[in-house]
Amino acid sequence: MRLNRRDFLRSGAVAASAYFLPDHLLRKAVAGPAPEKVVVAIYLRGGADPLSLVVPAFDADYYTLRPGMQVAPGTELTLTGGDTHGFGLYPLLTNFQTMYNAGELSIIHLSGSPSESRSHFDAQDYMEKAAPDDKSITDGWLNRYLTSVAASESICGVSLSDVPQLALLGDAPNVAFSKISRFGFSGDFDDERQAALDAFYAAQESSVLTDGANAAFSAIDLIGGVDTSTSVVYPDNKLSNRLKDVAAIIKAEIGAKVFAVDLGGWDHHSNQLSELSTLGADLDAALGAFREDLANSGGTNYLDHTLTLCMTEFGRRVAENGGAGSDHGHGGAMFALGGGHAGGRVILDNDDWPGLQPGDLYKGEDLQVTTDFRNVFAEALNRHLGASIASLDGVFPDFSINESNFPNLYI
């Protein structure tokens, strides 16, 4: 929703300057920095089923446990390379297959949270805060990262949503908007806004609010000036529209460092394969267009600068339920795209698939979590964005960061 100036001032949004880019970033942006490395976090809300998206076609128990909800043998998309372990992809993930086989996409299987919660709300919060089972934490992992480097780097965070994604919530500067074309104010006030600000803050003893307001207006001008034109044809769905704007901001090189986007609808307690036919196709088409946009842009391969992590709060039960769906589970799968990482791999802890027999499963019914999602996040920040191991202590509270526990996206 677009605000007019009066609504903006009344709302107190000017005071919430943490949502806006700082002036030093704006000055750097105008000067035209070299392309910076970027992380994009995509949250699939509802609990996407890892065994439908990434099919263990080699495991006979998969077909036994899912007689009415299986990806039929031979219909899974074939993966090539030395680290496929015999997995295939859901049949509509054709762009995923192309990106995997090109060495641009990897799958971190049996990944997720150590929390035992089956609550969507809690599990999503724990993942975005990177603080499983700790409700005292109120800020997000991406915001804490921004805070850890704010003193020396001109960076910002962007939520492509109506409100900041929890991963970006906190004290560090960030912005949130559903699309670039709506990030601004309604009405014709360009010539009068500075005068209004001067009058409004003339009696203020502190410059904090004034600085925040000026930074807000500058951010609106800067992001509103991003060129969203592209030769790539994005499909008309919510995730595609938002990733198109993410790509535009990355290509504009205005200093954005981390992004958060989400796609809901993954809670499939019934008719799972039918529901996946729409969502899976949307996800595949969106990421395929995003990849093409970043990789083919005026001679600069922004795909190598951008690591995209696609994740969900928890997995699903291994066995199907009575409604040809699946209930809330534990272990899941994450996808990593681009960022110059060593793609074309299904990553398993110690290259080990434990199996789907009751004794192999978490509490006899769920996939295990053998890769803590925080180790994936930590590797992204350390090996892609260059954060030191020591600096990550403040990003991941009460969690010991050890490179030996990284999934080795970068080898």
Secondary structure, DSSP 8 states (H G I E B T S, - for coil): --B-HHHHHHHTTTT-GGGS--HHHHHHHHH------EEEEEEETT---HHHHEE-TT-HHHHHH-SSSS--TT-SEE--STB-TT-EE-TT-HHHHHHHHTT-EEEEEEEE-S-----HHHHHHHHHHT-TT-TT--S-HHHHHHHHHTTT---EEEEESSS--GGG-SSS-EEEES-GGGSSB-SS-TTTHHHHHHHHHTT-S-SHHHHHHHHHHHHHHHHHT-----SS---SSHHHHHHHHHHHHHHHTSSEEEEEEEE-----SSSHHHHHHHHHHHHHHHHHHHHHHHHSBTTB-GGGGEEEEEEES--BBSS--TTSS--B-S-EEEEEEETT---SBEE-GGG----SSGGGSBTTTB----EEHHHHHHHIIIIIS---TGGGGGTSTT----GGGS--S--
